[in-house]
Structures are given as structure tokens and as C-alpha cells.
Amino acid sequence: MPKGNGLGGIEMRHRILFLVAILLVIPGQFSLDADGQTYGRSCASSPPPGSTVDNIEITPSGPISIPADVNLDLTAKAYDSGGSEIGSVQFSWSTSSGNIQNFGSGSARWLPMTMGSQIVTVCTGEVESQLSVQVLHGTALSLDLVPEFENITADQSISLSPYLIDTHGNAWIPNVPFADW
């Protein structure tokens, strides 16, 4: 008797359809303006009562590149629709990778850890801003030589690939000279 054709299979298809429907509805809850500010989302922090935040600026502005083992100090400032800075705004910070410390008053410190394209997000109320960061490898702490094959016979040759590894485990192939080394 084939499995998956019973009541359990129908229930599973209903769950999948329900999840797909939710995913199709959720993107419609957000909109992005010309400055890359996202509206229509909920944030753990809110601006002071009576204030309306129009945009948030992050310093340094991006896109930027930093090593994976270097802290990046960040500052956020909120502005109203007239371009005036709004004081005493509480911000929430998040990141696609690494650790971020929120020091309050718009100040934060981020340690990225993972190489590649990363995003730092800051928000208050219904407004958020994002910083694009290209994270490069950190300072190399070790060198691993990785063989092409695990087992070889005595008459085979072996090819080794060198990998440098930083403190967070990021690995990359260094530029190795082909002669005189």
C-alpha cells in the first residue's frame, strides 16, 4: 500500500498551502522608500512619544569592508520629515552575523565574525535602516594543508591546498608563489 496518500498527506498539503499563503501575504506588509528605509514593520524600540521618525542614518555609512576580527563602532541618528534630528530615540540593533552590543543613545559595537556580505540593521518604531558590509578574513592564526585525496598509494602524487584560518574559523586560500618558496 503506497504511503502518503492517506489523511496525513492531505493534512500536510493543507499546512504547506497555509504557509505559502502566509509568505505571500507577509511581503505586502512592508514597503521600501527611495532611501532604503523600511516601513510597516515592528521594532522592539520606539521613538519618544509625540515624535515621528522619517529616517535613520547609520555612521559609518556603507557599503564598507572590514576584517572579520575587528570591531566596528556604529552610531544611529533619527530624523523627522523636516530633516531635524530627534533626540532621546531608543534603537534596536541586529545583524546577519556576529555579535552586536547596544550601548544605548544610538551607539553600538559589532564584531562580524563571518566572511562575506553582511547586514547591520537598526530600527525604532516602524522605521529601520540597514548598513551593507563586506566582511573580509581576519588575521591568519594557522595554516592547514588539505590533501586532494585522503588515501594514496606509494606511486601516486598528491596535491595539497593551503588554507589560512582566522580566529573565527574563516578559511581562505592564500596567494602562494609558484616558484622560490
C-alpha positions in Angstrom: 0.0 0.0 0.0 1.6 3.4 -1.0 2.3 5.8 1.8 1.4 9.4 1.9 -1.9 9.1 0.1 -4.0 8.9 3.3 -5.4 11.6 5.5 -1.9 12.6 6.8 -0.8 13.5 3.2 -3.9 15.8 2.8 -3.2 17.5 6.1 0.4 18.1 5.2 -0.6 19.6 1.8 -3.0 22.0 3.7 -0.2 23.0 6.0 2.1 23.7 3.1 -0.6 25.7 1.3 -1.2 27.7 4.5 2.5 28.5 4.9 2.7 29.6 1.2 -0.3 31.8 1.6 1.3 33.5 4.7 4.6 34.0 2.9 2.7 35.7 0.0 0.9 38.0 2.4 3.8 39.0 4.6 5.9 40.8 1.9 2.9 43.1 1.3 3.2 44.3 4.9 6.4 46.1 4.2 7.4 48.9 1.8 10.8 50.4 0.9 11.3 54.0 0.1 13.9 55.6 -2.2 16.5 55.9 0.7 16.3 52.2 1.6 14.3 52.8 4.7 11.8 50.1 5.5 8.4 51.0 6.9 5.5 48.9 8.2 7.5 46.6 10.4 7.5 46.3 14.2 10.6 47.1 16.2 11.5 46.4 19.8 12.3 50.1 20.3 10.1 53.1 19.9 10.8 56.8 19.4 9.8 59.2 22.2 6.0 59.9 22.4 4.9 62.6 20.0 7.8 62.0 17.7 7.6 60.7 14.2 10.7 59.2 12.7 11.1 59.6 9.0 14.5 58.1 8.5 17.5 56.7 10.4 21.2 57.4 9.4 23.9 55.0 10.3 27.5 56.1 10.7 29.7 55.0 9.2 27.6 54.8 6.0 28.2 52.0 3.6 28.9 50.0 1.8 32.1 49.3 3.7 34.6 46.5 4.1 36.2 45.3 7.4 38.1 42.3 8.6 36.2 39.5 10.4 38.1 40.0 13.7 37.7 43.8 14.0 35.0 45.6 16.0 33.0 48.3 14.1 31.6 51.1 16.2 28.3 52.3 14.9 26.1 55.4 15.5 22.5 55.9 14.6 20.5 59.1 14.4 16.8 59.5 13.8 15.4 62.4 11.8 11.8 63.7 11.2 10.3 64.5 7.8 11.8 68.1 8.0 15.3 66.7 8.4 15.6 67.7 12.1 17.4 65.2 14.4 15.1 63.7 17.0 16.8 63.3 20.4 16.3 60.6 23.0 15.4 57.9 20.5 15.8 54.3 21.6 17.2 52.0 18.9 17.3 48.2 18.4 20.2 46.7 16.6 20.5 43.4 14.8 22.9 41.7 12.3 23.0 38.9 9.9 26.2 37.5 11.5 28.3 38.1 14.6 27.7 39.9 17.8 26.3 43.4 18.3 26.3 45.3 21.6 23.8 48.1 22.0 25.3 50.8 24.3 22.1 53.0 24.1 21.8 56.6 22.8 22.2 55.3 19.2 25.6 53.7 19.8 26.6 50.1 19.1 29.6 47.9 18.5 29.6 45.0 16.1 32.0 42.1 15.8 31.2 40.4 12.4 33.0 37.0 12.7 31.8 35.5 9.3 33.3 36.4 5.9 31.0 37.6 3.1 28.2 40.1 2.6 26.6 41.0 6.0 23.9 43.4 7.0 23.6 45.5 10.2 20.1 46.7 10.9 19.0 49.5 13.3 15.3 50.3 13.9 12.9 52.3 16.0 9.2 52.1 15.8 8.2 51.4 12.2 11.4 52.6 10.6 14.6 50.7 10.0 17.9 51.4 8.2 20.5 48.9 7.0 24.2 49.0 6.5 25.9 46.7 3.9 29.2 45.4 5.0 31.7 43.2 3.1 33.5 41.2 5.8 37.0 40.1 4.8 39.1 37.4 6.5 40.7 38.3 9.8 44.3 37.9 10.8 45.6 34.4 9.9 46.3 32.3 13.0 47.0 28.9 11.4 47.8 27.3 8.1 46.2 24.0 7.1 47.4 21.8 4.2 44.4 19.9 2.8 45.1 16.9 0.6 43.2 16.2 -2.6 42.7 12.6 -1.5 42.7 11.0 1.9 44.4 7.8 0.8 47.0 7.4 -1.8 49.4 4.6 -2.9 53.2 4.9 -2.8 53.3 5.6 -6.6 50.7 8.4 -6.7 51.4 12.0 -6.3 49.4 14.3 -4.0 48.1 17.8 -4.4 47.8 19.9 -1.3 45.7 23.1 -1.0 46.9 25.6 1.6 44.2 27.3 3.7 44.8 30.1 6.2 42.4 30.2 9.1 41.5 33.2 11.3 40.3 33.3 14.9 36.7 32.7 13.9 37.4 29.7 11.7 37.1 31.6 8.4 39.3 29.8 5.8 40.7 31.1 2.6 43.4 30.1 0.0 46.3 32.5 0.2 48.3 33.8 -2.7 51.1 31.3 -2.9 54.0 31.9 -5.2 54.6 29.1 -7.8 58.4 29.3 -7.5 61.2 30.1 -5.0 59.3 29.1 -1.8 
